[in-house]
Amino acid sequence: MRRSGAARVRDDAAPVFAALGDATRLRVVARLSAEGPLSITRLADGTDVSRQAVTKHLQVLASAGLVTGARDGRENVWTLERRGLQDARRILDAISREWDGTLARLRAYVES
């Protein structure tokens, strides 16, 4: 079975959406977006999530291409990879266009 371009893109994007599907990881992404690069210690401060758990969440986000970490002295500082989020948005836009087309065809069928 031949798959459409949008279906192939969605398959490639599954790790991104799986990573963003977790509330803690989504909060990490939101903080990095709002505050810029942060250390694991700063990401864990003020939350009920341990540094070890934050590290595991960051590894999932990094595997999905959403964040990168770099050494800064004794700490790892994590930065949001905007390209990963832009790719996710592009995929959601493609899905939205497909739905718009499907709904337009359904409406034309029902009205005919």
C-alpha positions, 0 to 999 in steps of 0.5 A, a space after each residue: 500500500 502506497 502512503 501519502 506524503 503527509 502520512 509518511 511525515 506523520 510516521 517520522 514525527 511520532 517521537 516528537 508528538 510522543 515526547 510532547 504528550 507527557 505533561 512534565 515534558 510539555 512543561 519543560 518545553 514551555 519553560 525553555 521556550 519562555 526562559 531560554 537555556 536552563 540547567 537541570 537544577 533550574 528546571 527542577 527548582 520549584 517543581 515536585 520533579 527530581 533532577 534525575 527525573 528531569 534528566 530522563 525527560 530531557 533525554 526523551 526530548 533530545 531523542 525527539 530533536 526538541 532540545 539539546 544539552 551542552 556542558 557549561 562548567 559543572 552543569 548541563 544547560 539545555 536549549 529548546 530546538 525551535 526547528 523541532 517545534 517548527 517541524 511539529 507545527 508543519 505536520 499539524 498544518 498538513 493534517 489540518 489541511 487534509 481534514 479541511 479537504 475531507 470536510 469540504 468533500 463531505 459537505 459537497 457530497 451531503 449538499 448534492 
